[in-house]
Amino acid sequence: MTRGTKVTTTFIELSAQLRRFVSRIVLPDDVEDIVQETFVKSYEADLKQDIKYTHSYMLKTAKKLALNHIAKWDNQYNDSLDSSDDYQQNLSSMQLEDEVTSKERFLLFCRATEQLSQPVRKCFILKKVYGMSQKEIAAQMNLSESTVEKHIAKGLLKAMQYMQQQEHPSESVADKDTLTRRVGK
């Protein structure tokens, strides 16, 4: 066989195996480029010197090219978001804003519950804050479950109306009527 022909023949025989081998290392979009570069490098090397084991040489070349490709890509994109000062600063700022907003909403919720009558407030807080069932609340307060259910619904409605009024003072009376119909009296 003449020089180059041996490499070409081996490449044609190995191309499917090279693709599978390289696909384990690099992304699918890069496989064909690595395989073609393997052929070019092997062909150039065969022109300079006689390659005794072309099959093994091509597999090693493909592996080295794929690993080099990965190393170049990693070096190019190694600036992670976690190490970015801007990202950390923005994240801290967002967390602080979320925390302040959460505390403001909680204070608003506390003020809303203060506006409720004593039995409605107690039923509402036992249900929404402590997660007790209506049956447990009824037993603790010596009320019927129906009354507890009505107190909780009334507490929810009044608290939502109060919070909505405080957050959006310009809200119209029609919107409150819609809210009342949705939650129930």
C-alpha positions, 0 to 999 in steps of 0.5 A: 500500500502506498503512503496515505492509502493505508491511513485512508482505508483504516479511517474508512473502516474505523470512522463509526468506531471513532465517532462512538469513541469520541462521543463519550468524551465531547458534546454531540455537535463536536464529534464530527469535527474531532473525527475529521481532525483525527483523519487529517492529523493521522494523514499528515503524520503518515506522510512524515513517518511510517505508522506501523499500527494505524488503527491504534494511532488513530484511536489515540489521536482521536482521544487526545484531540477530544481531551484537548478540545474539552480542556480548551472549552473548560478553560474558555468557560471556567469563570463560573457564576458563583465566583462572580462578584456581581452575581454574589452582590446581586444575590445578596441584594435580592435576598435582602429585598425578599427578606424585607418584603417578607417581614413587611407582609408578615407585619401587615398580616399581624395588623390585619389579624388585630382588626378581627374580633376575638373569637374570629381572630382566635379561630383564624390564627389557630387554623392558619398559623398553628395548622389545627383542624376545624375539629380540633379548634371546635373542641378547644373553643367549645364551638360547633365545627360550622361556627369555626368554619364561618369564623375562619372564612370571615377571618380570611376575608377580613384579613385579605381585605385589610391587606389589599386595602393597605397595599393598594389604597386606591382600590375600588369598592367593586373589587372588594365586593368581588373578593367577598363573593369569591371567599364568601361571607 
